Amino acid sequence: MSQDDATHAPSAPFKDSCALIYGAGQGIGRAVALEFARRGARVAIADINVPGAQETAAAIKAIGGEAAAFACDVTREDSIREVADQAERALGDVDIVMNNVGVITNGNPEDIPLDEWRRIIDLNLFSVIYSNQVFIPKLTARGRGHIVNTASFAGLYPYAANRMPYVASKAAVIALSESMALYLHPQGVRVSCLCPGPVATGVMNAMKSWSENIPFRGPGAQYKVATVEQAAVTLANGMCDGRVIIPTDDKVWEVIRRHAASPDAFIQDKIDEVARGEFGKPSM
C-alpha cells in the first residue's frame, strides 16, 4: 500500500451512512467495520461468532462511533433477512452492505467430500445470494447504496489447486459482482468486490484439511503479507473512488494480464514452479 493510499481517506460514501457487515466478528471484517466507523458510518456487525461481533461493536464505541452487534447464520436466508431488519431498527436504513463471510478447506479435489463442497459454497457464495435477495430491492427502491462482496486473489487467477471449493466459490463471487455492477450502477447502487491477497487474518486457523502431506500453494512470492488494517483502508479508498474490483495489492494486475495473454502458458508455468518446489509463498 502506497503512502497516498494511507493518507487518501475521503468520508463519502460513509459520512452519516449505516453499514451492515456480515462477518465482522474478526479479521478483515472487524478492521473494515472500524475503518467505516472512523469515516463516519454507523456500523451493524453480524456474525455467528457473537462474542466477536460484540467485541467489534465495543471497539467502535471506544473510538466514539455508533455500532450494534447481531447473531447471524449466513447459510440461512431468514437469518440474513432478520438481521437486516434488526440493523435498520437499531441504526436506520442500511446504505452499505458488505458480504464478508469466507471459509477455506484444504485437500485434493478427489478427497474432499461433497458435503464439504456444499458447506464452502453455501458460506462463500450463497451468503451473497441471500443478501442480494434482501438488499437489492431495498437499495434500488431508494436509488442509492453500496454493496460490497469479499472474494480473493484465488478467484482472479489459478494457483490454489489445493483449495478448489474455495476457488470455485470466490471466482463465482467475482463474476457475480461484475454482473451486479452492470445491473445496479445505472440504478444508482454501487458494487465493489474486495479481493484480498495475502492478508494476516485468522482464517487459516480454522481450515480443515482432507489430504495428508499436501503443500499449501500461495499466490506468489512477489507479494507481501498485508495487515487487516491496510486491507480495510484499501477497500474504503477504492469504494470512494468508485472501483468495482479492489485487490489488496495492485501487483496482482500484472499477474492477471500475464494470465489473460496466454492461460495455457500461465498454467504450465505454475506447474513448473511447483515441480521446482516453488509454492508461491508470500514474504512477510
C-alpha positions as CSV (number, residue, x, y, z in Angstrom):
1,M,0.0,0.0,0.0
2,S,1.4,3.4,-1.0
3,Q,1.7,6.5,1.1
4,D,-1.1,8.0,-1.0
5,D,-3.4,5.1,-0.1
6,A,-2.7,5.7,3.6
7,T,-3.4,9.4,3.5
8,H,-6.3,9.4,1.0
9,A,-9.3,9.0,3.3
10,P,-12.4,10.8,2.0
11,S,-15.5,10.4,4.0
12,A,-18.1,9.7,1.3
13,P,-19.9,7.3,1.0
14,F,-19.5,6.7,4.7
15,K,-20.4,10.0,6.4
16,D,-23.8,9.7,8.1
17,S,-24.5,6.3,6.5
18,C,-25.4,3.0,8.0
19,A,-23.2,0.0,7.1
20,L,-24.1,-3.7,7.8
21,I,-21.2,-6.1,7.6
22,Y,-21.9,-9.9,7.6
23,G,-18.8,-11.5,9.0
24,A,-17.2,-8.7,11.1
25,G,-16.5,-10.5,14.3
26,Q,-12.8,-10.8,13.5
27,G,-10.2,-10.4,10.8
28,I,-10.8,-8.2,7.8
29,G,-14.4,-7.7,8.7
30,R,-13.6,-6.2,12.0
31,A,-10.9,-3.9,10.5
32,V,-13.4,-2.8,7.9
33,A,-16.0,-2.1,10.5
34,L,-13.6,0.1,12.4
35,E,-12.5,1.9,9.2
36,F,-16.0,2.6,8.2
37,A,-16.8,3.9,11.6
38,R,-13.7,6.2,11.5
39,R,-15.1,7.7,8.3
40,G,-18.4,8.5,9.9
41,A,-20.6,5.4,9.4
42,R,-22.9,3.7,11.9
43,V,-22.0,0.1,11.8
44,A,-24.0,-3.1,12.3
45,I,-21.9,-6.2,12.9
46,A,-23.5,-9.6,12.1
47,D,-21.6,-12.8,12.8
48,I,-22.2,-16.3,14.0
49,N,-19.4,-15.6,16.4
50,V,-21.5,-13.4,18.8
51,P,-18.7,-12.6,21.3
52,G,-16.5,-11.5,18.3
53,A,-19.3,-9.3,17.0
54,Q,-19.8,-7.7,20.4
55,E,-16.1,-7.1,20.7
56,T,-16.1,-5.3,17.3
57,A,-19.1,-3.2,18.3
58,A,-17.3,-2.3,21.6
59,A,-14.1,-1.3,19.7
60,I,-16.2,1.0,17.5
61,K,-17.9,2.6,20.5
62,A,-14.5,3.0,22.2
63,I,-13.4,5.3,19.3
64,G,-16.6,7.3,19.6
65,G,-18.6,5.5,16.9
66,E,-22.1,4.0,16.9
67,A,-22.5,0.3,16.5
68,A,-24.7,-2.7,17.2
69,A,-23.9,-6.4,17.1
70,F,-26.2,-9.3,16.0
71,A,-26.1,-13.0,15.7
72,C,-26.4,-14.4,12.2
73,D,-26.1,-17.6,10.3
74,V,-25.4,-16.6,6.7
75,T,-26.3,-20.1,5.4
76,R,-29.9,-19.2,6.2
77,E,-31.8,-16.6,4.2
78,D,-34.2,-16.0,7.0
79,S,-31.3,-15.2,9.4
80,I,-29.8,-12.7,6.9
81,R,-33.2,-11.0,6.5
82,E,-33.9,-10.9,10.2
83,V,-30.5,-9.2,10.9
84,A,-31.2,-6.7,8.1
85,D,-34.5,-5.8,9.9
86,Q,-32.8,-5.6,13.3
87,A,-30.0,-3.4,12.0
88,E,-32.4,-1.0,10.4
89,R,-34.4,-0.7,13.5
90,A,-31.3,0.0,15.6
91,L,-29.3,2.2,13.2
92,G,-31.5,3.3,10.3
93,D,-31.8,2.3,6.7
94,V,-28.8,0.3,5.5
95,D,-26.8,2.3,2.9
96,I,-23.8,-0.1,2.7
97,V,-24.0,-3.9,3.0
98,M,-20.8,-6.0,3.0
99,N,-20.9,-9.7,2.5
100,N,-17.6,-10.8,4.0
101,V,-18.0,-14.4,5.1
102,G,-15.4,-16.7,3.8
103,V,-14.1,-20.2,4.8
104,I,-11.3,-22.3,3.3
105,T,-10.9,-26.1,3.0
106,N,-7.7,-27.8,2.0
107,G,-7.1,-31.0,0.1
108,N,-7.0,-32.7,-3.3
109,P,-10.4,-32.5,-5.0
110,E,-11.0,-36.2,-5.0
111,D,-10.5,-36.3,-1.2
112,I,-13.0,-33.5,-0.4
113,P,-16.5,-34.9,0.4
114,L,-19.5,-33.4,-1.4
115,D,-20.9,-32.2,1.8
116,E,-17.8,-30.1,2.3
117,W,-18.1,-28.6,-1.2
118,R,-21.7,-27.7,-0.3
119,R,-20.6,-26.2,3.0
120,I,-18.0,-23.9,1.4
121,I,-20.3,-22.8,-1.4
122,D,-23.1,-22.2,1.0
123,L,-20.9,-20.0,3.2
124,N,-18.9,-18.2,0.5
125,L,-21.4,-17.8,-2.4
126,F,-25.0,-18.4,-1.2
127,S,-24.5,-15.9,1.6
128,V,-24.0,-13.3,-1.0
129,I,-27.0,-14.5,-3.0
130,Y,-29.3,-14.4,0.1
131,S,-28.1,-10.9,1.0
132,N,-28.8,-9.8,-2.6
133,Q,-32.4,-11.1,-2.3
134,V,-32.8,-8.8,0.8
135,F,-30.9,-5.7,-0.2
136,I,-31.2,-5.2,-4.0
137,P,-34.9,-4.4,-3.7
138,K,-34.3,-2.0,-0.8
139,L,-31.4,-0.2,-2.4
140,T,-32.8,0.1,-5.9
141,A,-36.1,1.4,-4.5
142,R,-34.1,4.3,-2.9
143,G,-31.8,4.7,-5.9
144,R,-28.6,4.7,-3.8
145,G,-26.4,2.5,-1.7
146,H,-23.3,0.3,-2.0
147,I,-22.9,-3.5,-2.0
148,V,-19.5,-5.0,-1.2
149,N,-18.7,-8.6,-1.7
150,T,-15.4,-10.2,-0.5
151,A,-13.7,-12.6,-2.9
152,S,-10.0,-13.5,-3.2
153,F,-6.9,-13.5,-5.4
154,A,-7.7,-17.2,-5.7
155,G,-10.7,-16.3,-7.8
156,L,-8.7,-14.0,-10.1
157,Y,-6.2,-16.4,-11.5
158,P,-5.2,-20.1,-10.9
159,Y,-2.8,-21.1,-8.2
160,A,-4.8,-22.6,-5.3
161,A,-5.1,-26.1,-6.7
162,N,-5.3,-27.4,-3.1
163,R,-8.4,-25.3,-2.3
164,M,-10.8,-25.9,-5.2
165,P,-14.1,-25.4,-3.4
166,Y,-12.8,-22.0,-2.2
167,V,-11.5,-21.1,-5.7
168,A,-14.8,-22.0,-7.3
169,S,-16.9,-20.0,-4.8
170,K,-14.7,-16.9,-4.9
171,A,-14.4,-16.9,-8.7
172,A,-18.2,-17.0,-8.7
173,V,-18.4,-14.1,-6.3
174,I,-16.1,-12.0,-8.6
175,A,-18.2,-12.8,-11.7
176,L,-21.4,-12.2,-9.8
177,S,-20.1,-8.8,-8.5
178,E,-19.2,-7.6,-12.0
179,S,-22.6,-8.5,-13.4
180,M,-24.2,-6.9,-10.4
181,A,-22.4,-3.7,-11.3
182,L,-23.7,-3.9,-14.8
183,Y,-27.2,-4.1,-13.5
184,L,-27.1,-1.8,-10.4
185,H,-24.8,1.1,-11.4
186,P,-27.4,2.6,-13.8
187,Q,-29.9,2.4,-10.9
188,G,-27.7,4.4,-8.5
189,V,-26.4,1.5,-6.5
190,R,-22.6,0.9,-6.5
191,V,-21.0,-2.5,-6.3
192,S,-17.4,-3.3,-5.1
193,C,-15.6,-6.6,-4.8
194,L,-12.8,-6.8,-2.3
195,C,-10.2,-9.3,-3.5
196,P,-7.7,-10.0,-0.6
197,G,-4.3,-11.4,-1.5
198,P,-2.0,-12.4,1.4
199,V,-3.5,-10.7,4.5
200,A,-2.7,-11.6,8.1
201,T,-6.1,-13.0,9.3
202,G,-7.1,-16.0,11.3
203,V,-9.0,-17.7,8.5
204,M,-6.3,-20.3,8.1
205,N,-6.5,-21.4,11.7
206,A,-10.0,-22.9,11.1
207,M,-9.0,-24.5,7.8
208,K,-9.8,-28.2,7.6
209,S,-7.5,-30.5,5.5
210,W,-8.8,-33.6,3.7
211,S,-5.4,-34.8,2.3
212,E,-2.2,-35.6,4.0
213,N,1.2,-34.0,3.3
214,I,-0.3,-31.6,0.7
215,P,1.8,-28.4,0.3
216,F,-0.1,-25.1,0.6
217,R,0.1,-23.1,-2.7
218,G,0.2,-19.4,-2.4
219,P,-0.4,-16.5,-4.9
220,G,3.2,-15.7,-5.5
221,A,6.5,-14.7,-3.8
222,Q,6.2,-11.2,-5.2
223,Y,3.5,-10.3,-2.7
224,K,4.0,-9.1,0.9
225,V,1.5,-10.1,3.6
226,A,-0.7,-7.1,4.4
227,T,-2.3,-6.3,7.7
228,V,-6.1,-6.3,8.0
229,E,-6.0,-2.6,8.7
230,Q,-4.2,-2.0,5.4
231,A,-6.8,-4.1,3.6
232,A,-9.6,-2.1,5.2
233,V,-8.1,1.3,4.1
234,T,-7.6,-0.1,0.6
235,L,-11.3,-1.1,0.4
236,A,-12.6,2.1,1.8
237,N,-10.5,4.2,-0.6
238,G,-11.5,2.0,-3.5
239,M,-15.2,2.4,-2.7
240,C,-14.7,6.2,-2.6
241,D,-13.0,6.0,-6.0
242,G,-15.9,4.0,-7.4
243,R,-13.8,0.9,-8.1
244,V,-15.6,-2.4,-8.8
245,I,-12.7,-4.9,-8.3
246,I,-10.5,-3.8,-5.4
247,P,-7.4,-6.0,-4.8
248,T,-5.4,-5.6,-1.6
249,D,-2.2,-5.4,-3.7
250,D,-2.2,-3.8,-7.2
251,K,0.7,-6.0,-8.3
252,V,-2.0,-8.6,-9.0
253,W,-3.0,-6.8,-12.2
254,E,0.4,-7.7,-13.8
255,V,-0.3,-11.3,-13.0
256,I,-3.8,-11.1,-14.3
257,R,-2.5,-9.6,-17.6
258,R,0.0,-12.4,-18.0
259,H,-2.7,-15.0,-17.3
260,A,-5.0,-13.3,-19.9
261,A,-2.3,-13.2,-22.5
262,S,-1.9,-17.0,-22.5
263,P,-3.8,-19.1,-20.0
264,D,-2.1,-22.3,-21.3
265,A,1.4,-20.8,-20.8
266,F,0.4,-19.4,-17.4
267,I,-0.9,-22.8,-16.1
268,Q,2.2,-24.6,-17.4
269,D,4.4,-22.0,-15.6
270,K,2.5,-22.7,-12.4
271,I,3.0,-26.5,-12.9
272,D,6.7,-25.9,-13.5
273,E,7.1,-23.8,-10.4
274,V,5.6,-26.5,-8.2
275,A,7.9,-29.1,-9.8
276,R,10.8,-26.9,-8.7
277,G,9.5,-26.7,-5.2
278,E,8.2,-23.2,-5.5
279,F,4.8,-22.9,-3.9
280,G,4.1,-19.1,-4.2
281,K,4.6,-18.3,-0.5
282,P,4.4,-14.5,0.0
283,S,7.0,-12.6,2.0
284,M,6.3,-11.2,5.4
